[in-house]
């Protein structure tokens, strides 16, 4: 039975939400506002909806001082700092998925995986050429048909960032296959996109049943 987490109230919107949709903040020894992304830092916490515009609003309106009931120094770059932390967390999630054997790299191997592996997402470097993306989209569209619109295609990390995460150079295309680590990476990706304001719902992470969209190996499903 899933553990029930008590809801918390956003200091900007005053709406109650589960912690998964919020960012927790605590005060450092110098009264500096610190983002507690893993909800583990000691001290009293206050919560803000996990979106960049909401964090900016809290800083602009000096809501942290009001919520903490004491002086709270919130940097004007707080939302940018959080975005960098979430991006680092995304790279770490990809590294963990890779260690678990869930990442396939190289154009030809990715193209083959779309047909023969339980792929749950495609990953392209931000600098990837449109031609390469299109060529991989063709077999993906053949397998998924109209459902391709809900299939995650991740294009937010640079070639260098992918290389750092995967421990190899010049990574342009990769496939994420189902397994230990893949869900964690997708959850991190979704959280990052929501914070940046590029993904306001769950589209791309699941189908109409709420389950992840998985490409089953050829021959295991009706074509």
Rosetta blueprint (number, residue, H / E / L):
1 X L
2 X L
3 X L
4 X L
5 X L
6 X L
7 X L
8 X E
9 X E
10 X E
11 X L
12 X L
13 X L
14 X L
15 X L
16 X E
17 X E
18 X L
19 X H
20 X H
21 X H
22 X E
23 X E
24 X E
25 X E
26 X E
27 X E
28 X L
29 X L
30 X L
31 X L
32 X E
33 X E
34 X E
35 X E
36 X E
37 X L
38 X L
39 X L
40 X L
41 X L
42 X L
43 X L
44 X L
45 X L
46 X E
47 X E
48 X E
49 X E
50 X L
51 X L
52 X H
53 X H
54 X H
55 X H
56 X H
57 X H
58 X H
59 X H
60 X H
61 X L
62 X L
63 X H
64 X H
65 X H
66 X H
67 X H
68 X H
69 X L
70 X L
71 X L
72 X L
73 X E
74 X L
75 X L
76 X L
77 X L
78 X H
79 X H
80 X H
81 X H
82 X H
83 X H
84 X H
85 X H
86 X H
87 X H
88 X H
89 X H
90 X H
91 X H
92 X H
93 X H
94 X H
95 X H
96 X H
97 X H
98 X H
99 X H
100 X L
101 X L
102 X L
103 X E
104 X E
105 X E
106 X L
107 X H
108 X H
109 X H
110 X H
111 X H
112 X H
113 X H
114 X H
115 X H
116 X H
117 X L
118 X L
119 X E
120 X E
121 X E
122 X E
123 X E
124 X E
125 X L
126 X L
127 X L
128 X L
129 X L
130 X H
131 X H
132 X H
133 X H
134 X H
135 X H
136 X H
137 X H
138 X H
139 X H
140 X H
141 X H
142 X H
143 X H
144 X H
145 X H
146 X H
147 X H
148 X H
149 X H
150 X H
151 X L
152 X E
153 X E
154 X E
155 X L
156 X L
157 X L
158 X L
159 X H
160 X H
161 X H
162 X H
163 X H
164 X H
165 X H
166 X H
167 X L
168 X L
169 X L
170 X L
171 X L
172 X L
173 X E
174 X E
175 X E
176 X E
177 X E
178 X L
179 X L
180 X L
181 X L
182 X H
183 X H
184 X H
185 X H
186 X H
187 X H
188 X H
189 X H
190 X H
191 X H
192 X H
193 X H
194 X H
195 X H
196 X H
197 X L
198 X L
199 X L
200 X L
201 X L
202 X L
203 X E
204 X L
205 X L
206 X E
207 X L
208 X L
209 X L
210 X L
211 X L
212 X L
213 X L
214 X L
215 X E
216 X L
217 X L
218 X L
219 X L
220 X L
221 X L
222 X L
223 X L
